Structure formats: C-alpha cells, structure tokens
Amino acid sequence: MISSNIVRAIITAAALVAACTAEAADLTTAQFTAPAAAAAADTTPWQIRLRGLNVITNDSGRVDGLQGSDLSFSNTVIPEFDISYFFNENIAAELILGTTYANVYGSGSISTLGEIGKTWLLPPTLTLQYHFTDFGTFRPYVGAGVNYTLFYNQSGKSARSLDVKNTFGVALQAGFDYMVDDHWGVNFDAKKIFLRPDFEANVGGAGVSGKAKLDPWLIGAGVTYRF
C-alpha cells in the first residue's frame, strides 16, 4: 500500500511541475509577442513619399464650331510629394501634391496655329487605397479618388489669350511599395486622371471656346518613408 505521505508528495510534485510548465509557456509567449508588439508600436499611421513623375497627356480636344479641330499637349517630368494616413494596415488615404505645365498646340484642321499657349496646373488628388499585406515586404495597392485641377499663370502664343477653367476629375491608381525595413521603402506608382477642362481663347480678335481632353497618365517612382 502506498502511504498517505507518498501520495501527498506525488501530488505536491505534480503541482510544482504544472506551475513551472505554465510559467515557462507564459515566458515563451511573452518573448515571441513582445518584439511583434514593439514593431507595431514603432510605426505611426503617417507615411510620405517623394517621386519623380512622368506626366503623359492624351492628345485630344476640340474648338467649338470648327469641324476637324483637335488639340495636343506637351508631356513633362516633375517631382511629386504625397502624404498618406493609414486607418489600419489595409486602408489608407493619400494626398498627392505637385505642379506642372502644358503647352497647348493646335492639331487637325487648326494645326496651322502651332502653339496656341501655355498653362500651369496644380492638380491636388485625394485617393482612398487598399493595401495588400499578404506578400511580406512587397506591398501592392490599388486606389481611386477625386482630383481638382487649378490652372494658373496662363498665356497665349498664337492666341492672344488663353483661359483654361478649373475642374474636377476622377483618379484611378495602382502601385507597390517594396519595404527595405520598417520605415524605408521604394515605390512605383501609376495613376490615370480623367481631366477634361473647358477653355476660352482669343484668336485673331475672335473669341473661341472648347474642351481640352488632357486625361493624363502619371507614372512615377521614388522613395517611401513610414513614420
């Protein structure tokens, strides 16, 4: 027969082993979760990017009342700065800032006008993005949003004057970040802005109006920094 003292000793030893095992499990869990929590706490919702941007316009438009009239526009390369705010790891809002210019040329039946004039553009664009987080350091995203383009510092050339009207547009976006570490990454981004402002001009003393179908592609690459 096993004495009561031996039984009590066995029960006490088992309780000690269980307590030590639980403590070791808690310590192991803490060791693995602490770095992950620290890494998550090490970044903020804010992110910025600096890109070099190629603005490629759609050569299309018209002058009202002139059959066969068309327009074309110059392409440019500019710097672009954007600010993003992450509501969570997947959803972010991005504000895109930059300015550029476009030379406006007559085409089609008005090609003899050559360069009609020049306008500068300030096209702030706000997009709502979805970021895919299942690919490790490779983080693709898609987005859509609204653009409002302001035209300023406008001047005529073959036209005496040129006045392109400020207008809203729709923006679509796709791109990716490749993160080097928790803060730094490289970025590639492509946006399509549907931008079709009305304009007025004075050509040879006569007032004319029409629509410029710019619809630019904005293709850029640059550096990402997550705060």
Disulfide bonds with the S-S distance in Angstrom:
none
